[in-house]
Amino acid sequence: MHLSVVIPTYRGMRHLESCLPSVAASAEAAGLAHEVIVVDDASGDGTADWLRERWPAIRLIEQPANGGFAKAANAGMRAAAGEWIALVNNDVVLDAGWVGAAVGRAVPPDVGSIATRILQQGRDDILYSAGDEYATAGVAIPWLRGRPTGDDDRRPECFSACGAAGLFRREALRRVGLLRENLGAYYEDVDLGFRLNLAGYRCRYVPGAVSRHAGGATYGKNSWRMLYNSTRNRELVFWGNMPARLLARYGPAHAAAGAVQLAMGIFTAEALPRAAGMAAAVGRAGQVLRMRREARALREISTRELRRRLCTKWLRPLLRSHVAWLT
């Protein structure tokens, strides 16, 4: 099996009506041996019955209780048999050439993940994500979000693949682990990308693999849960994965980035959930220590090489991606 496509869903039947045909068409156009796994995260709205009736060839996994995106995605990835595992959100529509462009040719063994070009649904001229970068300030930046398509064509690599439509080498996942389920949603894909980087893997960016993403379909755009989770997890990923020497070096910049986000939140009603997320992260000191032990055990690259992979110019891209998300 060359490719497994894993689609977690929670009450997303209306999105699956567009997502699933696009996945099937793209995989068939590539002519690769593949499987499609849909994980129903206890939707309770008839999604599982609808899938059994309309898509009998799909492998359906039904979660006994709603456990969040990371847990549902992991259930699908554990069941996957493909050399490559594509993680696709249920509100994403793939172009026909997506699979062929992403994994239709040989991929070097040190490439552990593949980021793809994700457009804003309804705006083919605007990028939603060209892969994620991780800044020295300890924030993830959906690179070029809100910028015109074409700005990213010559960019061969990035820090990590966006979990909305990204691919992961199964052998790399076996080595570094799957998504951290206690992160739930937001930054869980960045955390996985951080571990892959520490283990020495690279993330290839493939602009020819194009999809369109609605964004915020499950958790709500700028909802309390989204803002709380993303802020809490931002802190956990930084303090849990960054080597000690770089924590000391980049700690002040990280504090500045947090202050910028809080300040922006004052004008958009985001300040309170972000502040609550920061407070929640402080209460997870034990989890941070466990993450740090795991990061040290995985690490194969030097501090210099990790620094080279981090983005140093973070303020303008952070502000731009924030404005693009709001609009």
VOGU-3710 file (C-alpha; in Angstrom, 3 decimals, decimal comma):
1> mhlsvvipty> 0,000/0,000/0,000  1,587/3,255/-1,137  -0,832/5,774/0,391  -3,380/5,912/3,187  -5,666/8,952/3,343  -6,959/9,606/6,870  -9,923/11,963/7,317  -11,106/12,699/10,875  -14,643/14,076/11,007  -17,009/15,402/13,629
11> rgmrhlescl> -20,477/16,352/12,415  -18,980/17,185/9,052  -21,225/15,254/6,679  -21,899/18,328/4,549  -18,154/18,796/4,038  -17,516/15,115/3,320  -19,936/15,367/0,404  -17,285/17,462/-1,360  -14,146/16,102/0,286  -14,579/12,383/-0,392
21> psvaasaeaa> -15,204/12,593/-4,167  -12,124/14,817/-4,510  -9,962/12,331/-2,580  -11,212/9,418/-4,668  -10,650/11,272/-7,953  -7,144/12,390/-6,990  -6,023/8,936/-5,831  -7,441/7,262/-8,933  -5,795/9,822/-11,239  -2,421/9,046/-9,641
31> glahevivvd> -2,880/5,324/-10,194  -1,360/4,443/-6,814  -2,398/1,655/-4,489  -4,285/3,453/-1,736  -6,891/3,284/0,981  -9,220/5,903/2,474  -9,918/5,828/6,205  -12,598/8,048/7,725  -12,647/8,355/11,516  -16,036/9,439/12,830
41> dasgdgtadw> -15,369/11,131/16,173  -18,738/10,163/17,715  -20,634/12,666/15,563  -24,040/11,333/16,549  -25,644/12,906/13,494  -25,894/9,904/11,189  -22,476/10,404/9,587  -21,429/6,775/10,126  -24,643/5,380/8,611  -24,361/7,756/5,666
51> lrerwpairl> -20,772/6,634/5,025  -21,694/2,969/5,144  -24,480/3,547/2,638  -22,812/5,991/0,249  -19,131/5,007/0,539  -18,964/1,275/1,300  -15,380/0,945/-0,004  -14,087/3,399/2,600  -12,670/2,015/5,825  -14,778/3,509/8,612
61> ieqpanggfa> -13,534/3,800/12,190  -16,129/4,863/14,761  -14,837/6,419/17,957  -16,854/5,427/21,041  -16,721/8,987/22,416  -15,703/12,382/21,107  -12,011/12,762/21,868  -10,929/15,635/19,630  -8,989/15,931/16,401  -5,645/14,493/17,500
71> kaanagmraa> -7,168/11,362/19,016  -9,353/10,729/15,972  -6,451/11,321/13,582  -4,240/8,939/15,553  -6,893/6,212/15,392  -6,811/6,494/11,609  -3,027/6,645/11,355  -2,593/3,591/13,581  -4,874/1,651/11,256  -3,136/2,904/8,097
81> agewialvnn> -1,092/0,498/6,000  0,392/2,961/3,496  4,018/3,953/3,189  2,714/7,529/3,226  -0,186/8,761/5,344  -2,101/11,808/4,141  -3,952/13,652/6,883  -6,838/15,582/5,336  -9,435/17,735/7,108  -13,038/17,042/6,231
91> dvvldagwvg> -13,512/20,619/4,966  -10,720/20,271/2,380  -11,232/19,607/-1,330  -8,270/18,171/-3,240  -7,385/18,951/-6,845  -7,268/15,940/-9,166  -3,471/16,117/-9,315  -2,898/16,412/-5,550  -1,863/12,801/-4,844  0,250/12,460/-7,974
101> aavgravppd> 2,149/15,691/-7,302  2,740/14,877/-3,623  3,852/11,231/-3,708  3,744/10,185/-7,340  7,535/10,155/-7,565  10,418/8,969/-5,414  10,930/10,888/-2,160  14,372/10,943/-0,450  14,454/8,894/2,782  15,286/11,919/4,961
111> vgsiatrilq> 12,009/13,604/3,974  9,605/12,688/6,763  6,686/14,912/5,790  5,297/16,779/2,806  3,557/20,150/2,942  1,153/21,099/0,175  -0,288/24,274/-1,266  -3,612/25,021/0,422  -5,813/27,753/-1,006  -8,546/29,651/0,767
121> qgrddilysa> -11,835/28,051/-0,254  -13,677/30,375/-2,602  -10,499/32,405/-3,300  -8,205/30,576/-5,710  -5,919/33,605/-5,812  -5,189/33,566/-2,052  -2,998/31,156/-0,078  -4,312/29,599/3,118  -1,041/27,778/3,795  2,230/27,078/2,041
131> gdeyatagva> 3,367/24,884/4,896  4,134/26,066/8,407  7,233/27,844/9,627  8,314/27,922/13,250  9,725/31,206/14,470  12,526/31,768/16,934  9,865/33,580/18,955  8,131/30,250/19,537  5,090/30,781/17,335  3,981/28,819/14,288
141> ipwlrgrptg> 3,281/30,864/11,182  1,106/29,559/8,326  3,595/30,791/5,753  2,313/33,321/3,225  -1,290/33,084/4,495  -3,313/35,766/2,755  -0,690/36,269/0,026  -1,359/35,765/-3,700  -0,761/32,310/-5,133  2,545/31,994/-6,938
151> dddrrpecfs> 4,604/33,675/-4,219  5,622/30,220/-2,975  6,657/28,414/-6,168  10,407/28,372/-5,528  10,335/27,341/-1,895  11,508/23,697/-1,679  11,163/23,101/2,085  9,430/24,380/5,204  9,457/23,536/8,912  6,331/21,376/9,050
161> acgaaglfrr> 3,274/20,238/7,135  -0,119/21,740/7,883  -2,394/19,026/9,276  -5,267/20,226/7,096  -3,699/18,577/4,030  -0,253/17,170/4,782  1,539/13,862/4,305  3,738/11,893/6,682  6,076/8,958/6,103  4,794/6,057/8,171
171> ealrrvgllr> 8,322/4,980/9,152  9,038/8,503/10,447  5,859/8,424/12,542  6,876/5,049/13,955  10,108/6,671/15,086  8,871/9,970/16,571  5,297/9,060/17,543  1,919/10,324/16,400  0,045/13,477/17,377  -0,045/14,292/21,092
181> enlgayyedv> -3,636/13,583/22,017  -3,559/15,821/25,088  -3,039/18,807/22,776  -6,393/18,161/21,117  -6,479/20,531/18,146  -4,232/23,426/17,052  -0,438/23,230/17,173  -0,686/19,426/17,343  0,674/19,246/13,774  3,413/21,783/14,571
191> dlgfrlnlag> 4,458/19,714/17,585  4,730/16,639/15,353  6,725/18,662/12,841  9,065/19,844/15,608  9,764/16,244/16,655  10,398/15,242/13,049  12,905/18,077/12,720  14,653/17,087/15,936  14,961/13,539/14,597  16,680/14,883/11,482
201> yrcryvpgav> 13,828/14,656/8,983  13,101/17,365/6,435  9,710/18,647/5,259  9,370/18,979/1,491  7,017/21,629/0,110  5,122/20,667/-3,067  3,231/23,619/-4,593  1,810/21,359/-7,312  -0,317/19,506/-4,745  -3,217/21,955/-4,486
211> srhaggatyg> -6,280/21,860/-2,248  -8,893/24,276/-0,926  -9,693/24,645/2,758  -12,686/26,288/4,427  -10,986/26,628/7,830  -12,612/26,514/11,255  -15,387/24,139/10,149  -15,277/21,901/13,235  -14,168/24,154/16,105  -15,412/27,482/14,787
221> knswrmlyns> -13,390/30,380/13,455  -12,009/32,464/16,345  -14,121/30,518/18,836  -13,156/30,387/22,502  -11,996/26,782/22,106  -9,838/27,579/19,091  -8,164/30,583/20,734  -7,734/28,843/24,104  -6,287/25,655/22,600  -3,963/27,398/20,172
231> trnrelvfwg> -2,528/29,675/22,890  -2,121/26,886/25,461  -0,549/24,563/22,913  1,731/27,279/21,565  3,315/27,505/25,022  3,552/23,733/25,471  5,226/23,215/22,082  7,815/25,939/22,704  8,740/24,987/26,260  8,419/21,265/25,616
241> nmparllary> 10,527/20,957/22,458  13,021/23,821/22,237  16,542/22,826/23,400  17,664/24,496/26,632  20,329/26,670/24,985  17,755/28,082/22,591  15,155/28,590/25,323  17,533/31,022/26,985  18,290/32,708/23,680  14,722/33,021/22,399
251> gpahaaagav> 12,754/33,357/25,641  12,513/37,178/25,429  11,292/37,025/21,818  8,711/34,422/22,830  7,411/36,701/25,572  7,232/39,553/23,060  5,256/37,438/20,571  2,788/36,452/23,294  2,364/40,097/24,244  1,729/41,046/20,601
261> qlamgiftae> -1,008/38,423/20,295  -2,626/39,526/23,536  -2,490/43,157/22,423  -4,121/42,299/19,089  -6,768/40,381/21,009  -7,867/43,476/22,911  -9,353/44,844/19,692  -10,920/41,557/18,535  -12,277/40,030/21,792  -9,506/37,420/21,743
271> alpraagmaa> -7,582/38,581/24,809  -9,562/36,647/27,442  -9,396/33,151/25,871  -5,727/33,699/25,012  -4,954/34,719/28,594  -6,837/31,646/29,849  -4,809/29,474/27,482  -1,549/30,880/28,851  -2,689/30,208/32,411  -3,635/26,637/31,484
281> avgragqvlr> -0,169/26,029/30,065  1,423/27,038/33,377  -0,581/24,293/35,056  0,888/21,683/32,728  4,476/21,830/33,941  4,577/18,050/34,337  3,565/17,579/30,707  6,275/20,010/29,595  8,924/18,015/31,458  7,756/14,784/29,813
291> mrrearalre> 7,836/16,440/26,408  11,372/17,660/27,028  12,584/14,171/27,932  11,036/12,789/24,753  12,547/15,590/22,656  16,039/14,912/24,029  15,701/11,212/23,273  14,701/11,926/19,655  17,227/14,604/18,860  19,666/13,870/16,051
301> istrelrrrl> 20,442/17,361/14,739  22,755/20,004/16,154  21,629/23,248/17,745  23,115/25,103/14,780  21,096/23,053/12,291  17,875/23,557/14,255  18,521/27,306/14,363  18,964/27,267/10,584  15,515/25,723/10,199  13,784/28,354/12,340
311> ctkwlrpllr> 12,276/31,545/10,977  13,921/34,683/12,400  11,654/37,343/10,861  8,373/36,643/12,604  6,546/39,871/13,441  5,277/40,877/10,004  4,282/37,316/8,938  2,526/36,830/12,287  0,511/40,038/11,890  -0,272/39,252/8,254
321> shvawlt> -1,473/35,705/8,987  -3,625/37,006/11,859  -5,313/39,607/9,652  -5,800/37,051/6,852  -7,452/34,603/9,272  -9,851/37,259/10,547  -10,876/38,211/7,009
//
